[in-house]
Amino acid sequence: MNAKLTPYIISTDAKRQAEFYIQALGGEVKSLMTHGQLPGAAEEIKDKVMHMVLSVAGGNVLFLSDAFTPVGKEGSLAFGLAFDDVETARQAYANLAEGGTQIYPLDLQPWGAHYGEVVDIFGIKWMIVQQG
């Protein structure tokens, strides 16, 4: 199975948190997508970060997004797992969902990738994506 694992931080303020990490560790925002960039986004979430890619400390990558439910001061951590093909992504999603909770079904998204979220039996959130 060929996949890439990336820490995904669910933040109370992703933009502010990214700026903190850039100041503390060096780096830069590689990409940023807000909910307002998608059709039909509600006005109150248009400025919220849907997905940010942050390069820090010599090229290490973090993903960040704004939370929609309250999180502790530390925020919340999930793992993003990216696959080259959709069938492998579907199998990983199904395996992680066994005994866990499917949060968001793995399906084709408006940005062109398949995406889904699952919480495994140990309470770890996995964000599965197939790009390509």
N, C-alpha and C positions, 0 to 999 in steps of 0.2 A: 504494500500500500504506500503510495507516494503522496505525502501531504506536508503542509507547512503550518507550524503552530505559532501563533502570535498572541501575546497577552492583550486582553481587551478590557479597558477600564471604563466602567459605567460611572459617570461623574455627576456631581451636583452643579458643576460649572466647567465643562470640558475646555473651553477657550482659555479660561483663567488657569486651569490646571496645566494645560500645554505650555503656556507662557512661563509658568513656574519651572517646569522641567527643562525648557530651553535655557532659562537663566541659570539653573542649577547644574545642568549636565552638558550644555551646548546642544546644537541641533537645529532642526527647522520643521515646520509643518510642510509635509509633502503633498497632501491633498485634504480638502475640507468640503463636505457636502452638508448643507442644512436641509431641514424638512421643507423649507420654502422653495427649494429647487425642484420639488416634485409637484405634479399637478394635484390640486385639491387639498393642499395642506391647510389646516386650520390656522387662523391668524395668530393665535396665542402660541403656536409652536414654530412659526416660520423661521425664527432666528436660532432655534435650538439645533445643536449639532446632531446630525444623523450618523455621520461617520467621518472620523478624522484619522489620517495617517501621520504619525509623528516620528521623525528620525532623531534619536538622541545618542549621546556618548559614543561617537565613532561609528554610527550607522546602524545601531540597534533600533528595532521598530516597535512602536506601541500603537495600538488602535484606541481611540477614545470616542465616547458619545455621551450626550446628556441623558440623564435618567428621567423617567416619567413618573416614577414612584419614589417616595422618600428613601434615601440611602443614608448610612451613617456618615460621619465626618470624613472617614477614610474613603468613602465611595464603595464600589462593588467591583469585583474582578470576575471576568469570564475568559474563556479561551476561544479564540477564533481559529478555526481549522479549515484551511483552503485546499481544495482538491482540483485536479486537472479535468476530471470527467465526472459527469452527473451520476452515473451508476455507482461509482465508488463513494461519492458524497451521500447518496441515498442509503447505501449499506451502513456507512458509519453513523448516520443519523438514526437509523433503525436500531443498530446495536447499542448506541448510547441511550436511546429511549426505553430500552427493555428494563422494566421495573421503575423507570423514572417518569418524567412528565414532559409531554410535548407542549412547548410554549407557542411556537409559531411553525406551521408546517413548511417543509422544504419545498419551495415553489419558485417559479420564474418571477423575478422582480422587475419593476420599471427601469432599473439601471442596467438590466441585461444579464444579470447573474442569477443562479439559483441560490436561495438563502433560506435557512431555517434555524430555529433555536430549540434546544432541548436541555432539560436539567436531568442529570444522571441520578442514579439511586443514592449517591453520596452527597447530593446537593450542589454539584458543580454545574454551572451553566456553560454550554457549548454552543457557539455560533458557527454553524456549518455553511460554507460557501463553495460553490463551484463556479469558477470563472474561466472563460475561454471560448 
